[in-house]
């Protein structure tokens, strides 16, 4: 005969202080666990959402980022002739030859500096990136030393306000617009005219060619033809895949480091839950003996105490998850190890992360409560009543 669920609830409610303290300790561990997963997901989502499923990035075959890629002018001309590329109303290919360089800028309120990527764009670049919006100022004029600043850059670096100027490449560049790109990598970039940027840095080659597909299903054909063309030394990737690849190394590092710390902390939380449950068994020896005398089997006693442990874990998981939810309004920056430039991103909570977090909390409660529950179930009826 199983014990009613209300029995486990009542016992936890009776020991309010102990229950709250144990659940709080577990909540702190759960908070760290959830924050780590949210941080890795935020980094991944930032880079993945930077790309579009309709766009393809063409870079040098051995390059893993645009910063180190080289695409010759002759190669760009060949790429743009492919029939798989979409055309505008005038029949011109929707392809943009872009350049990527890095500069160092001083951070706001600090003497530290950070690497900031500058993307040389063309008029087509704006068409290919509809997620990027101009929130103030105007777009750059071709052939001028004008730049657009990503919203994240404007917040985190000195001298990046509208109307101000930045000096790099022995030239002064005037900021004429501020961009909003949501939580994407473009929010951490500066945009300039591609030709002007190439002249300034004496760079005769492009970093990449970005193109839009006429039909998404034609990507396989395009990739095969470009990579097999003897005139080219390039590789083609869907833009979403290209940026997702850049997040893998950093996201993996965050998960390994964070989860290692979580495992260490969880041991303490499980020990705390175990001590709490052992104390509950010790204080309820007579009660357990009485239940056994009334006909409740060992399995029922074991189940009741395991349910208490699971409820403790669930309470700790819920509290930790609520705390982690507030991290979604926090934005941090780190180094993109593929480009060695700063990238701003935030914590992202998904349904999968919430489920994993609650599952982790329940496992902590179950592991911490198993031995005390087993001890309670093994108590001899006569000895339990005599001890009382």
C-alpha positions as CSV (number, residue, x, y, z in Angstrom):
1,X,0.0,0.0,0.0
2,X,1.7,3.3,-1.1
3,X,1.8,6.4,1.1
4,X,-0.2,9.4,-0.1
5,X,1.7,12.2,-1.8
6,X,0.4,14.6,0.8
7,X,2.5,12.8,3.4
8,X,5.7,13.9,1.7
9,X,4.4,17.5,1.2
10,X,3.4,17.7,4.9
11,X,6.9,16.5,6.1
12,X,8.6,19.1,4.0
13,X,6.2,21.8,5.2
14,X,6.7,20.8,8.8
15,X,10.5,21.4,8.4
16,X,10.2,24.8,6.7
17,X,13.6,26.2,7.7
18,X,15.6,23.1,6.8
19,X,13.6,22.7,3.5
20,X,14.3,26.3,2.5
21,X,18.0,26.1,3.4
22,X,18.5,22.9,1.5
23,X,16.5,24.0,-1.5
24,X,18.4,27.3,-1.6
25,X,21.8,25.5,-1.7
26,X,20.5,23.4,-4.6
27,X,19.1,26.5,-6.3
28,X,22.5,28.1,-6.4
29,X,24.0,25.1,-8.1
30,X,21.0,25.0,-10.5
31,X,21.5,28.7,-11.3
32,X,25.1,28.1,-12.3
33,X,24.1,25.1,-14.4
34,X,21.4,27.0,-16.2
35,X,23.6,30.1,-16.7
36,X,26.3,28.1,-18.3
37,X,23.9,26.5,-20.8
38,X,22.2,29.9,-21.4
39,X,25.6,31.5,-22.1
40,X,26.7,28.9,-24.6
41,X,23.2,29.1,-26.3
42,X,23.4,32.9,-26.4
43,X,26.8,32.7,-28.1
44,X,25.6,30.1,-30.6
45,X,22.3,31.9,-31.3
46,X,24.1,35.3,-31.8
47,X,26.4,33.9,-34.5
48,X,23.8,31.6,-36.1
49,X,21.2,34.4,-36.4
50,X,23.9,36.6,-37.9
51,X,23.5,34.5,-41.1
52,X,20.5,34.0,-43.4
53,X,19.4,30.7,-44.8
54,X,19.2,32.2,-48.3
55,X,22.8,33.5,-48.2
56,X,26.0,31.7,-49.0
57,X,29.5,32.8,-47.9
58,X,32.4,32.0,-50.2
59,X,35.8,32.2,-48.6
60,X,39.3,30.8,-49.3
61,X,39.4,27.0,-48.9
62,X,41.7,26.9,-45.9
63,X,40.1,29.9,-44.1
64,X,37.9,29.5,-41.1
65,X,37.0,33.1,-40.9
66,X,36.7,36.2,-43.1
67,X,39.6,37.9,-41.4
68,X,42.2,35.4,-42.7
69,X,40.4,34.7,-46.0
70,X,41.6,35.9,-49.4
71,X,39.4,36.0,-52.6
72,X,41.0,37.3,-55.7
73,X,39.2,39.8,-57.9
74,X,39.2,37.4,-60.7
75,X,37.7,34.7,-58.5
76,X,35.0,37.0,-57.4
77,X,34.1,37.8,-61.0
78,X,33.8,34.0,-61.8
79,X,31.7,33.4,-58.7
80,X,29.2,36.1,-59.6
81,X,28.5,34.4,-63.0
82,X,26.9,31.4,-61.4
83,X,23.2,30.9,-62.5
84,X,22.2,29.8,-58.9
85,X,22.6,33.4,-57.7
86,X,19.5,35.5,-57.4
87,X,19.1,38.7,-59.5
88,X,17.7,42.1,-58.7
89,X,15.1,43.8,-60.8
90,X,17.8,45.0,-63.2
91,X,19.3,41.6,-63.6
92,X,22.4,42.2,-61.5
93,X,23.5,39.3,-59.3
94,X,22.7,39.7,-55.6
95,X,26.3,39.2,-54.5
96,X,28.6,41.4,-52.4
97,X,32.3,41.5,-52.4
98,X,33.3,42.2,-48.8
99,X,36.5,42.9,-46.9
100,X,37.1,42.3,-43.2
101,X,39.9,43.8,-41.1
102,X,40.5,44.4,-37.4
103,X,41.4,47.5,-35.5
104,X,42.0,48.2,-31.8
105,X,39.7,50.7,-30.0
106,X,39.8,51.9,-26.4
107,X,36.9,50.6,-24.3
108,X,34.5,53.1,-22.6
109,X,35.5,53.9,-19.1
110,X,38.6,51.9,-19.2
111,X,42.2,51.9,-20.4
112,X,41.8,48.5,-22.0
113,X,41.5,48.1,-25.8
114,X,39.6,45.6,-27.8
115,X,39.8,44.3,-31.3
116,X,36.8,45.5,-33.4
117,X,36.0,44.0,-36.9
118,X,35.5,46.5,-39.8
119,X,33.5,45.1,-42.7
120,X,33.9,46.7,-46.1
121,X,30.5,46.6,-47.7
122,X,28.8,47.5,-51.0
123,X,25.3,48.6,-51.8
124,X,24.3,44.9,-52.2
125,X,25.5,44.1,-48.7
126,X,22.5,46.1,-47.3
127,X,20.1,44.0,-49.4
128,X,21.6,40.8,-48.2
129,X,21.3,41.8,-44.5
130,X,17.7,42.8,-44.0
131,X,18.1,42.1,-40.2
132,X,20.4,45.1,-39.9
133,X,18.5,48.4,-39.4
134,X,19.6,52.0,-39.3
135,X,18.4,53.5,-36.0
136,X,20.0,56.9,-36.3
137,X,21.9,59.0,-38.8
138,X,22.2,57.9,-42.4
139,X,23.9,55.3,-44.6
140,X,27.4,55.9,-45.9
141,X,28.0,57.4,-49.3
142,X,30.1,55.3,-51.6
143,X,33.7,56.5,-52.1
144,X,33.8,58.4,-48.8
145,X,35.5,57.9,-45.4
146,X,32.2,57.4,-43.6
147,X,31.4,54.5,-41.4
148,X,28.4,52.9,-39.7
149,X,28.7,51.7,-36.1
150,X,27.0,48.6,-34.6
151,X,24.9,49.4,-31.6
152,X,27.0,47.2,-29.3
153,X,30.2,49.0,-30.4
154,X,28.6,52.3,-29.7
155,X,27.8,51.3,-26.2
156,X,31.2,49.7,-25.3
157,X,33.9,51.8,-26.9
158,X,35.1,55.4,-26.7
159,X,34.5,57.9,-29.4
160,X,31.9,55.9,-31.3
161,X,29.0,58.3,-31.0
162,X,27.1,59.7,-34.0
163,X,29.0,62.5,-35.6
164,X,32.3,61.6,-34.0
165,X,35.4,60.4,-35.9
166,X,37.7,57.4,-35.5
167,X,41.2,57.4,-36.8
168,X,42.7,54.2,-38.3
169,X,44.6,53.4,-41.4
170,X,46.1,56.9,-41.3
171,X,42.7,58.4,-42.1
172,X,39.8,59.9,-40.1
173,X,36.5,58.2,-40.5
174,X,33.3,60.0,-39.7
175,X,30.5,58.1,-38.0
176,X,27.3,58.9,-39.9
177,X,25.0,56.2,-38.7
178,X,24.3,53.7,-35.9
179,X,23.1,50.2,-36.7
180,X,20.8,47.9,-34.8
181,X,21.3,44.3,-35.7
182,X,19.5,42.7,-32.7
183,X,21.5,40.0,-31.0
184,X,23.6,39.2,-34.0
185,X,27.3,39.4,-34.8
186,X,26.7,42.5,-37.0
187,X,25.9,44.5,-33.9
188,X,29.6,44.1,-33.0
189,X,30.9,45.4,-36.3
190,X,31.8,48.7,-38.0
191,X,30.8,49.0,-41.7
192,X,32.7,51.1,-44.2
193,X,32.9,51.3,-48.0
194,X,34.7,48.3,-49.3
195,X,36.8,50.1,-51.9
196,X,37.9,52.8,-49.4
197,X,38.8,50.2,-46.9
198,X,40.9,48.2,-49.4
199,X,42.7,51.4,-50.4
200,X,43.4,52.4,-46.8
201,X,44.8,49.1,-45.8
202,X,46.5,48.5,-49.1
203,X,44.6,45.3,-49.5
204,X,44.2,44.3,-53.2
205,X,41.9,41.3,-52.5
206,X,38.6,40.6,-50.9
207,X,37.9,38.6,-47.8
208,X,34.7,36.9,-49.0
209,X,31.8,37.0,-51.5
210,X,28.3,36.9,-50.0
211,X,25.6,35.9,-52.4
212,X,21.9,35.1,-52.2
213,X,20.5,31.9,-53.7
214,X,17.8,32.0,-56.3
215,X,16.6,28.7,-54.8
216,X,17.7,27.3,-51.4
217,X,17.8,23.8,-52.9
218,X,20.4,24.8,-55.4
219,X,23.1,25.2,-52.7
220,X,24.5,21.7,-53.3
221,X,24.9,22.3,-57.0
222,X,26.5,25.7,-56.4
223,X,28.9,24.4,-53.8
224,X,30.0,21.5,-56.0
225,X,30.6,23.6,-59.0
226,X,32.5,26.3,-57.2
227,X,34.8,24.0,-55.3
228,X,35.4,21.9,-58.4
229,X,36.3,24.9,-60.6
230,X,40.1,24.8,-61.3
231,X,40.1,28.6,-61.5
232,X,39.0,28.9,-57.9
233,X,40.5,28.0,-54.5
234,X,37.3,28.6,-52.4
235,X,34.8,26.9,-50.3
236,X,31.1,27.7,-50.1
237,X,29.0,27.5,-46.9
238,X,25.5,28.5,-46.0
239,X,25.8,31.7,-44.1
240,X,24.1,30.1,-41.0
241,X,26.5,27.2,-41.0
242,X,29.5,29.5,-41.5
243,X,28.7,31.5,-38.4
244,X,27.6,28.4,-36.4
245,X,31.0,26.9,-37.0
246,X,32.6,30.0,-35.4
247,X,30.6,29.5,-32.2
248,X,31.5,25.9,-31.7
249,X,34.9,26.3,-30.1
250,X,33.9,29.0,-27.7
251,X,30.6,27.4,-26.8
252,X,32.3,24.1,-26.1
253,X,34.9,25.8,-23.8
254,X,32.1,27.6,-21.9
255,X,30.1,24.4,-21.4
256,X,33.2,22.3,-20.3
257,X,34.4,24.9,-17.9
258,X,31.0,25.8,-16.5
259,X,29.7,22.2,-16.2
260,X,33.0,21.2,-14.5
261,X,32.3,23.8,-11.9
262,X,28.7,22.8,-11.7
263,X,29.6,19.1,-11.0
264,X,31.9,20.2,-8.1
265,X,29.2,22.4,-6.6
266,X,26.5,19.8,-7.1
267,X,28.4,17.4,-4.9
268,X,28.1,19.8,-2.0
269,X,24.4,20.3,-2.8
270,X,23.8,16.6,-2.9
271,X,25.6,16.2,0.4
272,X,23.4,18.9,1.9
273,X,20.3,17.1,0.7
274,X,21.6,13.8,2.1
275,X,22.2,15.4,5.5
276,X,18.7,16.9,5.5
277,X,17.1,13.6,4.6
278,X,19.2,11.6,7.2
279,X,18.1,14.1,9.8
280,X,14.5,13.6,8.7
281,X,14.9,9.8,9.1
282,X,16.5,10.2,12.5
283,X,13.7,12.4,13.8
284,X,11.0,10.2,12.5
285,X,12.1,6.8,13.6
286,X,9.0,6.2,15.7
287,X,6.8,7.4,12.8
288,X,8.5,5.1,10.4
289,X,8.1,2.2,12.8
290,X,4.4,3.0,13.2
291,X,3.9,3.1,9.5
292,X,5.6,-0.3,9.1
293,X,3.4,-1.7,12.0
294,X,0.3,-0.4,10.2
295,X,1.2,-2.5,7.2
296,X,3.1,-0.1,4.9
297,X,5.8,-2.0,3.1
298,X,9.5,-1.1,2.8
299,X,8.9,0.0,-0.8
300,X,6.3,2.5,0.3
301,X,8.6,4.0,2.9
302,X,11.4,4.1,0.3
303,X,9.1,5.8,-2.2
304,X,7.8,8.4,0.3
305,X,11.3,9.5,1.2
306,X,12.5,9.6,-2.4
307,X,9.5,11.7,-3.3
308,X,10.5,14.1,-0.5
309,X,14.0,14.3,-2.0
310,X,12.6,14.9,-5.5
311,X,10.4,17.6,-4.2
312,X,13.4,19.3,-2.6
313,X,15.2,19.0,-5.9
314,X,12.2,20.4,-7.8
315,X,11.9,23.4,-5.4
316,X,15.7,24.1,-5.7
317,X,15.4,23.7,-9.5
318,X,12.5,26.1,-9.8
319,X,14.2,28.7,-7.6
320,X,17.5,28.4,-9.6
321,X,15.7,28.6,-12.9
322,X,13.8,31.7,-11.8
323,X,17.1,33.4,-10.9
324,X,18.7,32.4,-14.2
325,X,15.7,33.8,-16.1
326,X,16.8,37.3,-15.0
327,X,20.2,36.8,-16.8
328,X,18.4,37.2,-20.1
329,X,18.7,41.0,-19.7
330,X,22.5,40.8,-19.2
331,X,24.8,41.3,-22.2
332,X,28.5,40.4,-22.0
333,X,31.4,40.5,-24.5
334,X,34.1,38.0,-25.2
335,X,36.8,37.2,-27.8
336,X,35.6,35.4,-30.9
337,X,38.4,32.9,-31.1
338,X,38.0,32.5,-34.8
339,X,38.4,36.2,-35.7
340,X,40.1,37.4,-32.5
341,X,37.6,40.3,-32.3
342,X,35.2,41.2,-29.5
343,X,31.7,39.8,-29.8
344,X,28.8,40.9,-27.6
345,X,26.1,38.4,-26.8
346,X,23.5,37.7,-24.1
347,X,22.1,34.8,-22.1
348,X,19.3,32.9,-23.9
349,X,16.8,30.6,-22.1
350,X,15.1,28.0,-24.2
351,X,12.6,25.3,-23.4
352,X,15.3,22.6,-23.8
353,X,17.6,24.4,-21.3
354,X,14.7,24.8,-18.8
355,X,13.9,21.1,-19.1
356,X,17.6,20.1,-18.6
357,X,17.8,22.4,-15.6
358,X,14.8,20.9,-13.8
359,X,16.0,17.4,-14.8
360,X,19.4,18.2,-13.3
361,X,17.8,19.4,-10.1
362,X,15.7,16.3,-9.8
363,X,18.7,14.1,-10.3
364,X,20.6,16.0,-7.5
365,X,17.6,15.5,-5.2
366,X,17.3,11.8,-6.1
367,X,21.0,11.0,-5.6
368,X,21.1,13.0,-2.4
369,X,18.0,11.3,-0.9
370,X,18.5,7.8,-2.0
371,X,20.8,6.5,0.9
372,X,18.6,8.1,3.6
373,X,15.5,6.8,2.0
374,X,17.1,3.3,1.8
375,X,18.0,3.5,5.4
376,X,14.5,4.5,6.4
377,X,13.1,1.6,4.4
378,X,15.4,-0.9,6.1
379,X,14.5,0.1,9.7
380,X,13.3,-2.8,11.8
381,X,9.8,-2.3,13.1
382,X,10.6,-3.4,16.7
383,X,13.9,-1.5,16.9
384,X,12.3,1.7,15.5
385,X,9.5,1.6,18.1
386,X,12.0,0.8,20.9
387,X,14.3,3.6,19.9
388,X,11.4,6.0,20.3
